[in-house]
Amino acid sequence: MKLPIAQKFSLCLLAVATAVTLCVLPFLATDKETIYLYTRDAQPDSREQGFASELKRLGYEVKLNASNKPSAKSIGFWFKTPEYIKEINQSQAKYNFIYNEEYYPINGQELQTKLIVLTPYQDLYEHYVRSNIKSAKFILGVNMADFYMDAKSLQSDYKEYSLVYYGDNNKPSPLAVKLQSEANVKFLGRFWEKNDKVLQNKEGGASERGRLLSKAKIVSVYNAPNSLDSKIISKEIMEAAASGCLVMSSPNGMVKEIYGDNIIVYENLEDFPKLVTYYLNQPEIRINKIINAQKITAEKLSATASAQRLNEIIQWLNQNYN
């Protein structure tokens, strides 16, 4: 017997919630530890805020952007670039973590503390291992308090946009150029000139961005070959997949590895229009892929998953270095 889409979606959400709960239980912090969390900018963005909230849910005390450096026996976590190493070297924390999505390595000779370098890039991680720098693979996941879907997100009368291009206008994109002449395409991102085709052109407003994404049947993302975002799962892909739309991405090995065929990878621009037409005309196939991609995002690429990953690393360090 075929289940209605809404019922399948509800069962999927229940399964995700159960799986996440079961995954969290073994890793809950046994003793309440303090994490000093320093965000990239003065105000935390959506992902950083979601990460801090999930760490609190795991039992940590989180001091966000404290004016002082981490105290002894605490943990420091820095969303900073390598230029910030001198500041981190002043920390008295038992562990210091640094994470950013810049693509240039930290100089190990500058390290004076117990610093663990977290990176989303496989080749940078391998470089650190070869250089005897403590490192771990890590990616900051999407805050699903801002980007999420519910059963109504899958209903055809809820959707307002057939196709949304999601990306900033300061990055070269032959796909964006091609789509600007299409009447039914909307654009979401920064640096676009304000007009009736642009849904939102300013940074910020994460929950509103999530709402706009949820209104799209298909969201397209373009990352230039060999660009940084082609090496990882970009925040645009995570946000769109979490929000309940079918995501179409330019070639990206990590997308295929993590999402399989639940995110559509278009190999060239000539294939793109045919794929859009096909999935717009196949709502059941499209919705099944949306549900699967959202489930994968919640389990592997959410703020919850990132907090769990850090907790695992901390528990391992506590067992092996104390």
C-alpha positions as CSV (number, residue, x, y, z in Angstrom):
1,M,0.0,0.0,0.0
2,K,1.4,3.4,-1.0
3,L,1.5,6.0,1.8
4,P,0.5,9.6,1.1
5,I,3.4,12.0,0.8
6,A,2.5,13.8,4.0
7,Q,2.4,10.6,6.0
8,K,5.7,9.4,4.5
9,F,7.2,12.7,5.5
10,S,5.9,12.5,9.0
11,L,7.3,9.0,9.4
12,C,10.6,10.2,7.9
13,L,10.8,13.0,10.5
14,L,10.1,10.6,13.3
15,A,12.8,8.3,12.1
16,V,15.3,11.2,11.9
17,A,14.4,12.4,15.4
18,T,14.8,8.9,16.8
19,A,18.1,8.3,15.1
20,V,19.5,11.6,16.2
21,T,18.4,11.0,19.8
22,L,20.0,7.5,19.8
23,C,23.2,8.9,18.4
24,V,23.4,11.7,21.0
25,L,22.8,9.6,24.1
26,P,26.2,7.8,24.1
27,F,28.1,11.1,23.7
28,L,26.4,13.3,26.2
29,A,29.0,15.2,28.2
30,T,29.3,13.3,31.5
31,D,30.7,16.3,33.4
32,K,29.6,19.9,32.5
33,E,32.5,21.4,30.8
34,T,32.9,25.0,29.6
35,I,33.5,25.9,26.0
36,Y,34.5,29.5,25.1
37,L,33.2,30.0,21.6
38,Y,34.5,32.9,19.5
39,T,32.6,33.5,16.3
40,R,34.1,34.9,13.0
41,D,32.4,38.3,13.5
42,A,31.1,40.1,16.5
43,Q,27.6,38.7,15.8
44,P,27.3,34.9,15.3
45,D,25.8,33.8,12.0
46,S,23.1,31.2,11.7
47,R,25.4,28.2,11.7
48,E,27.5,29.4,14.6
49,Q,24.4,30.2,16.6
50,G,23.0,26.7,15.9
51,F,26.2,25.1,16.8
52,A,26.3,26.9,20.2
53,S,22.7,26.0,20.9
54,E,23.4,22.3,20.2
55,L,26.5,22.3,22.4
56,K,24.4,23.6,25.3
57,R,21.9,20.8,24.6
58,L,24.7,18.3,24.9
59,G,25.4,19.6,28.4
60,Y,28.2,22.1,27.8
61,E,28.3,25.5,29.3
62,V,29.0,27.8,26.3
63,K,30.5,31.3,26.8
64,L,29.9,33.1,23.5
65,N,32.4,35.8,22.5
66,A,33.6,36.3,26.0
67,S,35.9,39.3,26.5
68,N,38.5,37.2,28.3
69,K,40.5,34.2,27.1
70,P,39.5,30.7,28.1
71,S,40.3,29.7,31.6
72,A,42.4,26.7,32.7
73,K,40.6,23.3,32.3
74,S,38.1,24.9,29.8
75,I,37.9,24.5,26.0
76,G,38.4,27.2,23.4
77,F,36.8,27.1,20.0
78,W,37.7,29.7,17.5
79,F,35.9,30.4,14.2
80,K,38.9,32.4,13.1
81,T,41.5,32.6,10.3
82,P,45.1,31.5,10.8
83,E,46.1,35.1,11.3
84,Y,44.4,34.8,14.7
85,I,47.0,32.2,16.0
86,K,48.8,34.8,18.1
87,E,45.6,35.5,20.1
88,I,44.9,31.8,20.5
89,N,48.4,31.2,21.8
90,Q,47.4,33.3,24.9
91,S,44.7,30.8,25.8
92,Q,45.1,28.7,28.9
93,A,42.5,26.2,27.8
94,K,43.2,22.5,28.0
95,Y,42.2,22.2,24.3
96,N,41.9,24.9,21.6
97,F,40.1,24.3,18.3
98,I,40.3,26.5,15.3
99,Y,37.9,26.2,12.4
100,N,37.4,28.1,9.2
101,E,36.6,27.4,5.6
102,E,39.6,29.3,4.1
103,Y,41.9,27.2,2.0
104,Y,45.4,27.9,3.2
105,P,47.3,25.9,5.8
106,I,48.3,27.0,9.2
107,N,52.0,27.2,9.9
108,G,52.8,24.7,12.5
109,Q,55.8,26.6,13.8
110,E,53.5,29.4,15.0
111,L,51.6,27.0,17.3
112,Q,52.3,27.3,21.0
113,T,49.2,25.8,22.6
114,K,47.4,22.5,22.4
115,L,45.7,23.5,19.2
116,I,43.6,21.1,17.1
117,V,42.9,22.3,13.6
118,L,39.5,21.5,12.2
119,T,39.0,21.6,8.5
120,P,36.3,20.5,6.0
121,Y,39.0,19.9,3.3
122,Q,40.3,16.4,2.9
123,D,43.7,17.5,1.4
124,L,44.3,20.1,4.1
125,Y,43.5,17.5,6.7
126,E,46.1,15.1,5.1
127,H,48.6,17.9,5.0
128,Y,48.2,18.5,8.7
129,V,48.6,14.9,9.5
130,R,51.8,14.7,7.5
131,S,53.0,17.8,9.3
132,N,52.3,16.3,12.8
133,I,49.7,19.0,13.5
134,K,46.8,17.7,15.5
135,S,43.8,17.9,13.1
136,A,40.4,16.4,12.4
137,K,37.9,16.5,9.6
138,F,34.9,18.8,10.6
139,I,32.3,20.8,8.8
140,L,30.0,23.4,10.4
141,G,26.5,22.2,9.6
142,V,23.3,24.1,8.9
143,N,21.1,25.5,11.7
144,M,17.9,23.6,11.2
145,A,16.0,26.1,13.4
146,D,16.3,28.5,10.4
147,F,16.3,26.0,7.5
148,Y,13.7,23.2,7.8
149,M,10.6,21.9,6.1
150,D,7.3,20.5,7.3
151,A,4.6,18.6,5.5
152,K,3.1,21.7,3.9
153,S,6.4,22.5,2.2
154,L,5.8,19.5,-0.1
155,Q,2.4,20.6,-1.2
156,S,2.2,21.9,-4.7
157,D,0.0,24.9,-3.7
158,Y,2.7,26.0,-1.1
159,K,5.4,26.3,-3.8
160,E,5.6,29.7,-5.4
161,Y,8.8,29.4,-7.5
162,S,9.6,26.7,-10.1
163,L,13.4,27.5,-10.1
164,V,15.6,29.6,-7.8
165,Y,19.2,30.2,-8.4
166,Y,21.0,30.4,-5.0
167,G,24.4,32.1,-4.9
168,D,26.1,35.4,-4.6
169,N,26.6,37.7,-7.6
170,N,30.3,38.3,-6.9
171,K,31.3,34.8,-8.1
172,P,31.6,34.0,-11.8
173,S,28.7,31.8,-12.8
174,P,27.8,30.9,-16.5
175,L,24.7,29.3,-15.1
176,A,23.5,32.6,-13.5
177,V,24.2,34.4,-16.8
178,K,22.2,31.9,-18.7
179,L,19.3,32.0,-16.3
180,Q,19.0,35.8,-16.1
181,S,17.2,35.7,-19.4
182,E,14.6,33.1,-18.2
183,A,11.3,34.6,-17.2
184,N,10.4,32.2,-14.4
185,V,13.7,32.1,-12.6
186,K,14.3,33.9,-9.3
187,F,17.6,34.7,-7.6
188,L,18.6,34.5,-4.0
189,G,21.9,35.7,-2.6
190,R,24.0,38.8,-2.0
191,F,25.1,41.6,-4.4
192,W,22.3,41.2,-6.9
193,E,20.7,44.4,-8.2
194,K,17.3,44.9,-6.6
195,N,14.5,43.9,-9.1
196,D,11.5,41.6,-9.3
197,K,13.6,38.6,-10.0
198,V,15.7,38.9,-6.8
199,L,14.1,37.4,-3.7
200,Q,16.7,38.6,-1.2
201,N,20.0,40.3,-1.9
202,K,21.4,41.1,1.6
203,E,23.4,38.9,4.0
204,G,21.5,37.9,7.1
205,G,17.9,37.1,7.7
206,A,18.6,33.3,7.8
207,S,15.1,32.3,8.8
208,E,13.6,34.4,6.0
209,R,16.1,32.8,3.6
210,G,15.0,29.4,4.7
211,R,11.3,30.4,4.1
212,L,12.1,31.6,0.6
213,L,14.0,28.4,-0.2
214,S,11.1,26.3,1.1
215,K,8.9,28.1,-1.5
216,A,11.0,26.7,-4.4
217,K,10.4,23.4,-6.2
218,I,14.0,23.4,-7.5
219,V,17.0,25.3,-6.3
220,S,20.2,25.4,-8.4
221,V,23.7,26.0,-7.1
222,Y,26.8,26.7,-9.2
223,N,30.4,26.3,-8.0
224,A,33.2,26.9,-10.4
225,P,35.4,23.8,-11.2
226,N,38.3,23.7,-8.7
227,S,36.8,26.4,-6.5
228,L,36.7,26.0,-2.7
229,D,33.0,25.3,-2.7
230,S,33.4,22.5,-5.2
231,K,35.6,20.7,-2.7
232,I,33.0,20.7,0.2
233,I,29.3,20.8,0.7
234,S,28.7,24.5,0.5
235,K,26.3,26.3,2.9
236,E,24.0,27.1,0.0
237,I,23.6,23.3,-0.7
238,M,23.1,22.5,3.0
239,E,20.5,25.3,3.4
240,A,18.6,24.4,0.3
241,A,18.5,20.7,1.1
242,A,17.3,21.4,4.6
243,S,14.5,23.7,3.4
244,G,12.5,21.2,1.4
245,C,13.4,21.8,-2.3
246,L,15.1,19.7,-4.9
247,V,18.8,20.8,-5.2
248,M,20.7,20.8,-8.4
249,S,24.4,21.2,-8.1
250,S,27.4,21.6,-10.5
251,P,29.9,18.7,-10.3
252,N,31.0,18.1,-6.7
253,G,32.5,14.8,-5.5
254,M,31.4,15.4,-1.9
255,V,27.8,15.9,-2.9
256,K,27.8,12.6,-4.7
257,E,29.5,10.9,-1.8
258,I,27.1,12.1,0.9
259,Y,23.8,12.7,-1.0
260,G,24.1,10.1,-3.7
261,D,21.4,10.8,-6.4
262,N,19.2,12.7,-4.0
263,I,20.9,15.9,-5.1
264,I,20.9,16.2,-8.9
265,V,24.4,16.9,-10.3
266,Y,24.3,18.5,-13.8
267,E,27.5,17.7,-15.6
268,N,27.2,20.6,-18.1
269,L,25.0,23.6,-18.8
270,E,23.4,21.9,-21.9
271,D,21.9,19.2,-19.6
272,F,20.5,21.7,-17.1
273,P,17.3,22.7,-18.8
274,K,16.3,19.1,-19.6
275,L,16.9,18.1,-16.0
276,V,14.8,21.0,-14.7
277,T,11.9,20.1,-17.1
278,Y,12.1,16.4,-16.2
279,Y,11.9,16.9,-12.4
280,L,9.2,19.6,-12.6
281,N,7.1,17.1,-14.5
282,Q,7.9,14.3,-12.0
283,P,6.6,15.5,-8.6
284,E,6.7,12.2,-6.9
285,I,10.3,11.5,-7.8
286,R,11.2,15.0,-6.9
287,I,9.5,14.9,-3.5
288,N,11.1,11.5,-2.6
289,K,14.6,13.0,-3.4
290,I,13.7,16.1,-1.3
291,I,12.7,14.0,1.7
292,N,15.9,11.8,1.4
293,A,18.2,14.9,1.0
294,Q,16.6,16.6,4.0
295,K,17.1,13.5,6.1
296,I,20.7,13.2,5.1
297,T,21.3,16.9,6.0
298,A,19.7,16.5,9.4
299,E,21.8,13.4,10.2
300,K,25.2,14.4,8.7
301,L,25.3,18.2,7.9
302,S,23.3,19.9,10.6
303,A,24.4,21.9,13.7
304,T,23.3,18.9,15.7
305,A,25.7,16.6,13.8
306,S,28.6,19.2,14.2
307,A,28.1,19.5,17.9
308,Q,28.0,15.7,18.2
309,R,31.2,15.5,16.2
310,L,33.0,18.0,18.5
311,N,31.8,16.2,21.5
312,E,33.2,12.9,20.2
313,I,36.6,14.6,19.7
314,I,36.6,16.1,23.2
315,Q,35.6,12.8,24.8
316,W,38.4,11.0,22.9
317,L,40.9,13.7,24.0
318,N,39.8,13.4,27.6
319,Q,40.3,9.7,27.6
320,N,43.7,9.7,25.8
321,Y,45.4,12.9,27.0
322,N,44.2,13.4,30.6
